[in-house]
Amino acid sequence: NCYSKSFSLSEDIVVLKYDSSGSLQWNKTFGTAETDIGYGITLDNSENIFITGKTAVSGNIDLFLVKLDSNGN
């Protein structure tokens, strides 16, 4: 299952993967020195993870798409 949650304490994006027992398998943090916001997360049929969002660097706003495999690579 995929869940998305925004926190106002951080300006980075955190992705956590847990197994069916609730044990943390891995975590990834994405971000710059500026504001980074994740808007969506989904899985494909091969269990690749796709994350969309935006980042603001030096006054410019850019969209991003990140693809991770099931091991977080």
Sequence and secondary structure as in RCSB ss.txt:
>XXXX:A:sequence
NCYSKSFSLSEDIVVLKYDSSGSLQWNKTFGTAETDIGYGITLDNSENIFITGKTAVSGNIDLFLVKLDSNGN
>XXXX:A:secstr
       TT SSEEEEEE TTS EEEEEEE  SS EEEEEEEE TT  EEEEEEEEETTEEEEEEEEE TT  
